[in-house]
Every structure is written in structure tokens, then in C-alpha cells.
Amino acid sequence: MKNIPIALLRNRYRQFPFLLTMAFLAVSMAAAAPVPQARLSHAQATARARQLVARMTLDEKITELHGIGDATHYRIVPGVARLGIPDFQMTNGPAGVGPGGAGPQKPATAMPAPVALAATWDPELARVYGKLEAEETRSLGSTLFESPDVNIARVPQGGRVFESYGEDPWLDARIAVADIEGVQSTGMIANVKHYLANNQEAQRMSIDEQIGERTLREIYMPAFEASIKEAHSASLMCAYPKVNGAFNCENAPLLKDVLKKEWGFDGFVISDWGATHSTVPSALNGLDLEMPTGRYFADDLKKAVESGAVPVAAIDEMLVRRFAKMMEFGLFGPQPKPVPVPAFEHGAIARSIAGQSMVLLKNDANLLPLDGAAVTTIALVGPYAVRPETGGGGSSHVVPIYAITPYDGLQAAVNSRTRIAVLDGNDIAAAVAAASRAQVAIVMVGDQDSEGRDQSLELPAAQNQLIAAVAKANPKTIVVLKSGSAILMPWLNDVSAVLEAWYPGEEDGNSVADVLVGKVNPSGKLPLTFPRSVSDTLAANPDQYPGAGGAVHYSEGLDVGYRAYAAHSTKPLFPFGYGLSYTQFSFDGLKVSQQPGSANAIVNFRVTNTGKHAGAEVAQLYLGFPPIAEGNEPPLQLKGFRKIMLNPGESKPVELKLDARSFSYWSEKTHAWQIVTGTFQIMAGDSSANTPLKTTLTIH
């Protein structure tokens, strides 16, 4: 609470039609500590679930295989009181607690967007992020949290890029595993989604994604694989599109063969809302629960069972999977009474994560951080200068408990004598006049990404014009971007500083100000490449994006994101992994040791803070593969990273481990991972485009 001045909240609530007290009332509804019910082992839970299912009538079984939706029920599978089966309530994510339950959506902590979480490159923060969201999900009466979204940002135009973790499978997997562990540590069921390759919103309900086996295994599956094998996500959501001719929720190769057999997934599969397209194929090919209603898994499924088209044993298995997980998580029997959500403590966590997620893209002449004593006049202009950006749109939208405006946050952070002129930028002439009178101009612009539609990488023309005009009027112009994905910057050379703030969540004003004035030294790194133009993305070829004739061809193969830029020697606007700091770092002492008799290796080097401020650096490790007969790997790919905090002049060692999988590719000849023999390039540095440390390692 101490990090969120009450005075600022009073100012905020004067500007909007509800009272400050509502913030406290909204979060008193219920948040719960981890469930105290006895949590069974998987074997115990499975045995009890089988006993329970054996007592159910066919009608009761059918009732438990789909959701219901009416004026009083939403995102729920009703229980069976006779057998002690509780209602199963789900709540959407992953940017905070979204829609769930009947009636108006309830307020929750609006967290920084998941893409911002990925920009922290910090799994420990992801664990905290997941735990907080799970606690608040419990507060709203749910037992499953629909999160995380681990789909790869194949194209930056994707409407749900802001909901996910960027373009790299390794970074994606590390953040996802930690997030799921945080969620499930509270007794909440996580729901990794959307399986598989839900990489665009354009035609998402019908598009057929043609993806090669190797590309699936190396780019689009690893985060899901890690979520199942390492984090043990209790549930998974199958996606809308088709993959290689079959809808995801009835795709036997993906659901039965890979997910349940090969990866050993012992949880349950739910459909995305309206992603079920059949009764018998879905029931036989791996779907366990249809949502939001029973279009295919109600009367039609009962008829299919009665006719023998779907064996009773098949629906029994679907039920056992869900009930067993609920029992494992202690969700049968009496549940604890709710406890109040610590609104401001959770807000402080959101503020901290947002600050650590922001990426400083440009900082000419060290304009940032602002000198609070020297700067006495500021022009704060733009559409996102007059309102907070708490998150993206669609099913992940969070109704924030409160929100800090940019003005309130900045005014609290600077000298009390500093005068801040605030304009929305609609009148460019007025904005220019204000900027010309101020020592510093801060232009806050952004986009409004949402599920259901893809996006242009261009800011609205009026925003680009505003930036150009203000920059011409004031050489000390700072642009703060609030976006869900990459943004094109035709004005980049004309401004002094650029800060990518993503969607900061409810603490927008405070968290952005923290970075601008140096209370937080920016340490975020880009989780996706920022292109120079749309022609540098897959949109240059409509067959690849958004598709033609009902299909989209992933003919780029492994060349996704920074891999493509490296493979084609294309220079991006800002590379994957890039981000500046208010201090400087150096790398040295690279050593690689291979463990005898294995492909495992350990990479050691040192990072030193050579600047004048304490700060955090993300040390990144990339591999370059030797030639492969079945087709070469991209020139480099991320295989490890570590975020480290350093005081001025301080050095710390970094040790990163590489296992056999690190040196492997997916062979379409053997349908298995194969270790590559030959000489690998080992590269370490601070981005995919800056790896000053280089050596080689030969695998025999």
C-alpha cells in the first residue's frame, strides 16, 4: 500500500464515475489462500475418480462433459449434488482475472500484459505473476484459470501477441513453466493454451495451417511440451484453427499421439469457446470437455454413446481425467471461506513487474532518466497521456480495481515544483505550443490490440503526425509506446528517447514514471523483433500470412522472428533481446566445458557493470548449428539466459547449462530428436544482434 499513494487514487477516482471506497469494496468479495483440502496423489485421485464415475448415470455423465450458458451461469460446468461433484467454474486470463461467473465482470488487479512479462526475461517474476493471478481467481469463485497463452508470435500483426510471450520457443517455455508453477502452487488449475499454432486472428475459426513436422516440433510445440512435462499443467485448451487439415479439438495426431501418449499428459483438454466442430471425432480424438455449451457434447453425444459410435469407456476416461485433477488439487469437498484480496499489495507487485518489463529502445545524450531537480516544465501529450492503458481487448480484458493516470504518476515522481501541461494531442497546434514552452516533451502513444482481429504495425496517422510535430518543436522529446506488439517508427530519428512500456496494467502512471525519473533502471529486453517495415514480415507473402483459399502455409519453416532476420541478413529496427539501460555492461571470460561421454555442456562467462548506476542485465546464450543433411538450422537460436543485478563496478559469473536437446534437431526421417555432430558456434551477449563472446564446441 505504501507504493501507491492514496492521494493519487483519490485524484484518479475524482476523474471517473465511482468512488475510492469502491476499490476497497471490490476486493473484499473474496480471495482465498491455497485450498486446505487433502491433495491426493495422481494414482489415488485416479482410483477415486474411477469409483465416482462408475456410480454416475449416463445423463449425469453427459451433463459433466460440457458447459452451460444462460442468464445466471457462465463459464461453468454444473455439479452433481447427489454424488458430491462440485460446480466447475472457469475464469479467463492471462493478463489478470478476466471474465468468469455470472453477472457483470468483477474487478481484479490488471497486470502488465503477458508480452511485458516476457520482456522481463525473469522466470521468478513469472512465478509471482501466476501466483497472484491464481489467488485472485479464487477470490472470484473459480477453480480453473485460463492461462498461460504460449502461442508463438509468428507475425507481429497477431491480435493476441500481447497475451503471449513473444517469438522464441525457449524464452516462451521458461516464462510459461514458471507462470504455471505459480498458478498451481495455490491449488488453482492452470490451463495452457491455445494448442496449437493459434498464431493469427484472421480467419481463426476456419483457417487451415499447413505446418511441417520439424517446424511444429522446433517452433510451435516446445512451450507446450515444457508446460506439460516440466510444469505439469493440469489442463490444456485446444485452439480454433485447423492444423494440417484437422481442427485442433479433434486432431488425433496432436491430442492423442503427441499430447497424451508421447508427452504423457494426464490432465484434461477443454475446447476454446466454440472451437468444437464435431461429436464423434472430438470424443474419440482427445477432447475431454466442450465449452461454453453442449452443442456437440450434450444430446448428440448421448445419442452417439447409445448407438455405440462412442464407447462408454471413452466418456468415462474423459470424466476421470477432469475429476482426478480436481481431486489432486483438493477441489472436492468443503472449500475455505474467502479472504479479502490485498488490493494495494497486489498493485505494488503489478507496478514492480511493469517497471522491470519496460524496454528502453533509444536514449540519445542520456536524456533519461529525467533530472527531477533540473526539469521544472514538462509537456505531457498524446492519447495515452490522458488515460491509463490497463490492458488489451477481448476475452483477456481485466476490469481494474483502480488505475493510475500518467499525470498522477509523473506528478508524484518529479519535484513538487515541476509544472506538467497535459494535452490529449487531438489539437496538434496546441501540443506543439506546449512542447515549445517546456524543457522536456513526453509523447505517450499506443495501440489497442484485441482478440478477434489482427493489427497494423502502424500507429494511427494522427499519432505519428503528433510525434513528428512535437519533436520538431522540442529537441528533448521522449516517446513512450504503450503497445501490445511491435510498432513501426517513421519518426525514430527525430526523437531523443523511446521507451516501450507495453500495456502496463493498472499501475500505468506510477510504473512509467518510475522508469522515466530513474527510480527503476530499465532492464527489459524485447521478446520479439521490431521490423523496419511490413515488407520485412511474413505479410509480404499473403500465402504465408494471412493465407489464401482458406489455408495459410508456414513455408518459412524454422525462420521465425529473429531466426528469419539472421537467415536473410535483414536488419531489423530493433532486434530480439535488445534493450538499453541507464548503466553499461561488459562481457568477458567465455569458457565452455563438455561433460565426458555426453552432449551436455556448461557455458561460463562474466558480466560486469561498467557504468555509474546499479542495474540488471540479461545475459543471453545463442547456438549456431553445423550443417545438417536434412536441412540446416537458422544461423542462431536462443538456448539459455540469465538476468543478473549488478552494482556499479561489480562483476558476477554466469553459468548456463546445455543438454542433449540443446544440440538436437527434429528429424522427419526418424520422427525423433537427433543430436547433431559437428562444430557448434557458441555466442553470448546482450541481444540476438550483439554477441561479443564467441567460441566453438565440437560434438562427436
Secondary structure, 3 states (H helix, E strand, C coil): CCCCCHHHHHHHHHCCCCCHHHHHHHCCCCECCCCCCCCCCHHHHHHHHHHHHHCCCHHHHHHCCECEEECCEEEEECCEHHHCECCEEEEECCCCCCCCCCCCCCCECCCCCHHHHHHCCCHHHHHHHHHHHHHHHHHCCCCEEECCECCCCCCCCCCCHHHCCCCCHHHHHHHHHHHHHHHHCCCCEEEEEEECCCCCCCCCCCCEEECCHHHHHHHHCHHHHHHHHCCCCCEEEECCCEECCEEHHHCHHHHHHHHHHHCCCCCEEEECCCCCCCCHHHHHCCCCEECCCCCCCCHHHHHHHHHCCCCHHHHHHHHHHHHHHHHHCCCCCCCCCCECCCHHHHHHHHHHHHHHHCEEEEEHHHCCCCCCCCCCEEEEECCCCCCCCCCCECCCCCCECCCCCHHHHHHHHCCCCCEEEEECCCCHHHHHHHHHHCCEEEEEEECCCECCCCCCCCCCHHHHHHHHHHHHHCCCEEEEEECCCCCCCCCHHHCCEEEECCCCCCCHHHHHHHHHCCCCCCCCCCCCCECCCHHHCHHHCCCCCCCECCEEECCCCCCCCHHHHHHCCCCCCECCCCCECCCCEEEEEEEEEECCCCCCEEEEEEEEECCCCCEEEEEEEEEECCCCCCCCCCCCEEEEEEEEEECCCCEEEEEEEECHHHHEEEECCCCEEEECCEEEEEEEECECCECCEEEEEEEC
